[in-house]
Amino acid sequence: MSLAGFTGSLADKGGPYRTRAATIAALTAGGALTAAVGVLAGAHPAVAIPVTLLVATACALGRAYGSAGSSVAVSTLNIFVISLAYPSPEPGEWLVRAGFIVAGGLWAMLVSLVLWPLRPYRPVRLAVAQAYRAVADYAARMAESGREAGAPGPLGVRAALETAGAALAAVRRGRPGESGRGERLLVLYQAVDQLFGHLFALSDLADGV
């Protein structure tokens, strides 16, 4: 239970509350499954080796879902390896371990999403602010050294803009109406997106001069 709670807090990378809930839920479900499989396969080394290969390969595919998917995959693999290392002769031990993982994951979700103050727009504000900082840093370095002389490329700025856009879309999805704060954040996001476009076009123009 403590392992599930600890790994659940590590997998929670912040962002919209719906995304955080989905991340912890995915870890809870995957951890319960792999904990049960680990205790069953641990009693038979001939079975444990191919099962470990399959679980590790499946967890490696979690990188396709970004940082949250990678974190969930690594934590799920850790739970499997720990459960595999401690086999048990008890016939119902796999069910007990899976139950404890579910209980720990639900506790981590309760602490992260319910007991802390509910501020639905805070993740969006932080993401939009990070996008502005990324654009400002890009503009400052481009002005200091020039793009060809080592100024950073636009990939980092674009990643920050995509993160802000995803956070804004997630918090606005399913709401019956638009709030004043949501509208202002949307305008700020659109403004920084256009500002980055102008800066990128200006850098291309400067390269052609």
N, C-alpha and C positions, 0 to 999 in steps of 0.2 A: 504494500500500500504506500509506504514511504517512497519507494522507487518510482512508482507511477506519479505521485504528487511532485517529486523533484524533477523528473524528466518533463512533466507537463508544464511546470513553470519555466523550464529552459526552452521548450518548444514555442512558448508564447512570445512572439517577436513584436507584439504590439500591433497597432493598426486598428481598423474598424472592429467593433465588437463581434459582428457576425463572422468575420474572418478568424478572429481569435477563438471563438467558440468552435468553429469548424476544425481548426488546427488541433485543439486539445481533444476534441471528440475523435478525430482520426487517429491520434496517438493512443487514446484509450482503447479504441476498438482493435487497432493493430497490435498494441501491447498485450491485450488480453488473449488474442489469438496466438501470438508467438510464444507467450508464456505457457499456454496449454500445450502447444506443439513441442516446445523445448523440454518440458518435463516428461512427455511421452517418448520423445526420441532419445532423450539422454540415457535411458536404460539399455539401449542397444547401439553400440558404436557403429555397426554396419549401416544402421539407419540414420544415425546422427550426421554422418559425413555428407551424404547427398542432400539431406534435408537442410543442413547448414548452407550448402551451396545454393540451393533454391531460394532460401530466405534472404541470404546476402545479395543475390542477384536481383530479387524483387525490391529490396530496400535501396539498392543502388539506382534503380529507376526513379526513385523519389526526387532526384535532382532535377528531373524534367518539370517539376512543379515549383521551382524557385527556392528561395531560402527557407520558407516554411516547410515545404515538402522535404527538403534535405534534412532539416532538423528533426522532423517527425520520423523519417526513415532511419537516421542514426540512432535516435532514442529507442525506436522499435527493435532495431538490431541488438542494441545493448541489453534490452529486456530479454530477448531470446537467448543470447549467449549466457547471461546469468542464470536463467532458468535451466538451460541445457547443462550447465556446470554442476547443478545440484539436483540430480535425479532422485526420485523418491519411490519406494516400493508400494506406497499407499495407492490403492486404485483410484481414489477420488481426488488425489492431489492436484491434478491438472485443472479440475473445476474450482478448487479452493484458490489456486494462484490466479486464475482468470478473474474470479470474483474480487480478490484483493486489488488487482490492477484496475478494474472498473471502479471500485470504491475510491481508490486514490486519484484516478482521473477526474471523477465527479467532484471530489473535494478541491482539486486544483482549479477546476472550472468555477466552482462556487466562490472561491477566494478571489480569483482573478476578475470575474465578471459581475458578481453580485455584491460582495461585501465591500469592495472599493467603490468610491463615489462614481455614479453613472454620468459621464460627460460624453455624449455621443459624438459631438463635433470636435473634441480635443484631438483625436488622431488625425482628422482632416486638417486642422489648423497647423499641427506640427509638420505634416507632409507638405502643405503649401509653403510654409516658411522655409523648409529645407530646399524646395525648388527655387525659391527666390535667392537663397544663399548660394546654391549651385550656379545660377545664372550670373550673380554678382561676381563670384570667384572666376568664372569663365571670362567675363568681360575684363576684369582687372588683370588677369594674367595675359590675355590677348593684347591689352594695351601696353603692358610692360615689355613683353619679349617678342610679341608677334607669333603668329600661328606656326610659321616654319621654324622658329627658333626655340621651340619647346613648349609652347602653350598647350594646355590639355585639350584633347579632342572633345567633341560634343556628346560622346556616349554617356559619360557620367551625368551630364545635365539632362539628357533625354531619359535616362533611367529614373532620375528624381521626378521629372514631369510625369512619367507613366505611373510611378508610385502614388503621386498626388491625385492623378486622375482616377486611379482605381479606388483609392480611399474615398474620394468624393462620390463616385458612382455607387459604392457599397453602402454609404450612409444615407444616400437619397433614395435607394431602391426600396420599394414597398411602402413609402410614406404617402399618406392620402393627399397631402398638399405641401407646398414649398414654404419653408420658414425664412425669415429675414436673414438669419445668419447663414443659412445654406445658400441663399442667393448671392450674398456678399462674397462668400468663399468661392462660388462658381465664377464670379466676375474677376476675382483676384487670380484664380487659376488660368482663366482665358487670357488675362493680361500678361502674365508671366510667360505663357506659351507663345504669344505673339512677340513678346520682347525677345525671346530666345531666337525666334525665326528671323527677326530683323538683324540681330547680332551675327547670326550665322551667315546671312546674306552679305552683311558688311565685310565679314572676314574673307569671303570668296571674292568680293570686289577688290579688296586690298591686295589679295594675292595676284589678281590679274593686272594690277597697275605696275 
